[in-house]
Structures are given as C-alpha cells and as structure tokens.
Amino acid sequence: MNCLQFALYFWDKNKNYRIYYDGDHVLNMTEPVGKYLPIEEYGKDHILRSFEDTLYPIDMMRLNRYFNN
C-alpha cells in the first residue's frame, strides 16, 4: 500500500481529515504543515499521473469520492 492508497483509506474512515501532498508524499492532516498542499490544488489529473500505476479500482473509487466531496 502506498501513501496515497493509505491516505484515501484513512480519509474514507475519517472524513474530518484532508489529504495533502508535497509532490512526493501524501499525508492526512486536519491543517497543512510545511510545504504540503491539499491534493485539490494539484488537481485530480496530476495526482492520477503521479500514482497511475499503483491504484486499484477501490482506490480510484475513493479518489473520485474525495474529489466530489
């Protein structure tokens, strides 16, 4: 399980957290820390390109739900 997969799983169980990304690593946080930005600022297409070969259908479903939430 990579960092995005874990973050999506964690978010699915804890909707009060957002998913943040620094161009290399993904974390769940309630507030940004350091150089991390919400994945929404990168955009879904960028996130998909960055993790395209590592996501399963369940991850894609969670990612779509996250961006539509």
Backbone bond lengths (Angstrom), bond angles and torsions (degrees), N, CA, C in turn:
res aa  C-N    CA-C-N  psi(-1)  N-CA   C-N-CA  omega(-1)  CA-C   N-CA-C  phi
1 M - - - 1.454 - - 1.537 107.05 -
2 N 1.334 115.34 127.35 1.463 118.59 178.01 1.529 110.24 -91.02
3 C 1.323 115.77 178.13 1.468 120.52 -174.57 1.530 112.47 -63.71
4 L 1.324 118.50 -36.56 1.464 119.89 178.73 1.520 110.56 -69.80
5 Q 1.303 117.31 -43.59 1.461 120.05 178.17 1.526 110.52 -58.04
6 F 1.338 116.53 -45.87 1.458 119.71 179.16 1.523 110.96 -63.83
7 A 1.328 117.48 -44.05 1.464 120.89 -179.36 1.524 111.34 -61.08
8 L 1.316 117.21 -40.29 1.463 120.76 178.52 1.528 110.88 -66.92
9 Y 1.329 116.39 -41.95 1.468 120.79 177.68 1.533 109.41 -62.31
10 F 1.338 116.85 -47.56 1.460 121.56 -179.28 1.526 110.70 -61.55
11 W 1.329 116.83 -45.36 1.465 120.80 179.18 1.523 111.16 -61.08
12 D 1.323 116.91 -38.87 1.462 121.06 -179.94 1.529 110.99 -59.21
13 K 1.315 116.90 -29.99 1.473 122.07 179.55 1.535 112.41 -94.57
14 N 1.333 117.49 -19.31 1.469 122.94 -173.96 1.524 109.82 -137.24
15 K 1.296 117.00 78.62 1.464 121.67 -172.54 1.534 114.09 -67.64
16 N 1.341 118.38 -10.05 1.458 119.20 178.65 1.528 111.80 -80.31
17 Y 1.322 117.92 -5.35 1.461 122.33 175.17 1.523 109.33 -96.19
18 R 1.344 114.99 148.87 1.465 120.28 172.29 1.515 107.70 -108.26
19 I 1.313 115.24 164.96 1.460 120.58 178.91 1.524 108.12 -104.44
20 Y 1.333 115.11 127.60 1.462 122.83 -178.29 1.526 110.02 -118.37
21 Y 1.324 114.91 152.26 1.463 121.95 -175.07 1.520 108.85 -140.65
22 D 1.334 116.69 144.40 1.463 120.02 177.04 1.524 112.11 -117.82
23 G 1.315 116.73 17.61 1.458 121.22 -177.78 1.514 112.74 91.02
24 D 1.334 115.82 -9.11 1.462 120.75 -179.49 1.519 112.30 -135.59
25 H 1.316 116.55 -38.00 1.463 120.69 -173.77 1.526 110.03 -135.35
26 V 1.329 115.84 148.73 1.464 123.10 -179.06 1.522 108.89 -113.19
27 L 1.330 115.91 136.72 1.463 122.42 178.01 1.519 110.61 -135.82
28 N 1.327 115.71 155.03 1.462 122.00 170.75 1.517 107.27 -98.55
29 M 1.335 116.40 129.85 1.459 121.40 178.31 1.520 109.06 -147.89
30 T 1.301 115.19 159.33 1.467 119.05 173.86 1.527 110.75 -90.19
31 E 1.344 116.80 -23.24 1.465 122.77 176.62 1.525 108.40 -141.98
32 P 1.324 117.41 148.03 1.466 119.60 -178.42 1.524 112.31 -66.74
33 V 1.310 115.24 148.06 1.453 122.58 177.31 1.526 107.72 -132.98
34 G 1.310 116.99 134.14 1.456 121.08 176.03 1.514 112.73 61.96
35 K 1.311 115.63 -135.71 1.463 121.35 -174.93 1.529 113.69 -89.99
36 Y 1.325 117.97 8.71 1.459 121.51 -179.88 1.526 110.64 -75.18
37 L 1.325 115.39 136.21 1.461 122.84 176.26 1.520 108.92 -120.58
38 P 1.330 118.35 153.02 1.456 120.07 174.88 1.536 109.72 -58.88
39 I 1.310 116.61 142.04 1.470 118.65 -178.48 1.520 111.41 -61.29
40 E 1.325 117.09 -22.25 1.460 119.74 177.91 1.526 111.25 -61.41
41 E 1.337 117.27 -31.70 1.461 120.34 179.92 1.523 111.89 -71.42
42 Y 1.310 117.43 -26.37 1.465 121.27 175.01 1.527 110.57 -79.18
43 G 1.320 115.17 -31.36 1.459 121.01 -178.13 1.519 111.83 91.32
44 K 1.298 114.00 149.56 1.461 120.80 -177.46 1.527 111.91 -60.95
45 D 1.324 117.60 -41.05 1.469 119.97 -178.85 1.521 111.77 -61.75
46 H 1.320 117.06 -42.29 1.465 120.37 178.95 1.530 110.69 -63.74
47 I 1.320 116.80 -44.51 1.465 120.73 179.41 1.523 110.00 -62.12
48 L 1.314 116.94 -43.33 1.465 120.08 178.61 1.527 111.46 -62.08
49 R 1.330 117.58 -42.68 1.470 119.77 177.95 1.527 111.51 -63.37
50 S 1.312 116.85 -36.91 1.462 121.15 -177.95 1.526 112.39 -70.79
51 F 1.319 117.08 -30.11 1.467 121.26 -174.60 1.526 112.57 -123.50
52 E 1.317 118.18 16.11 1.464 121.99 -169.04 1.521 115.24 -56.65
53 D 1.297 119.25 -34.71 1.466 120.40 -176.63 1.520 113.15 -89.81
54 T 1.320 117.53 4.72 1.462 119.49 -174.05 1.523 114.16 -118.71
55 L 1.320 118.01 -2.75 1.459 120.07 -174.57 1.519 112.25 -99.34
56 Y 1.319 114.25 134.92 1.464 122.13 175.41 1.530 108.80 -90.73
57 P 1.330 117.40 167.60 1.473 119.48 178.37 1.528 113.57 -54.05
58 I 1.331 117.96 -38.43 1.473 120.19 178.96 1.525 110.61 -64.19
59 D 1.337 116.73 -36.68 1.468 120.66 177.65 1.521 110.46 -66.65
60 M 1.315 116.63 -41.33 1.472 121.02 178.39 1.527 110.59 -62.77
61 M 1.327 116.27 -40.14 1.458 120.91 178.33 1.529 109.90 -62.13
62 R 1.327 116.91 -46.13 1.465 120.85 179.20 1.527 111.27 -65.24
63 L 1.329 116.98 -41.07 1.459 120.16 178.52 1.528 110.93 -61.81
64 N 1.302 117.02 -44.16 1.476 120.57 176.94 1.518 111.04 -61.41
65 R 1.326 116.64 -42.54 1.469 120.35 178.29 1.530 110.69 -63.57
66 Y 1.323 116.35 -40.47 1.465 120.21 179.67 1.531 110.34 -61.30
67 F 1.319 115.93 -47.88 1.470 118.97 -178.05 1.522 112.03 -70.72
68 N 1.305 118.55 -23.10 1.463 121.27 178.55 1.526 112.81 -92.07
69 N 1.327 116.63 -5.33 1.465 121.03 -176.74 1.503 112.39 -79.93
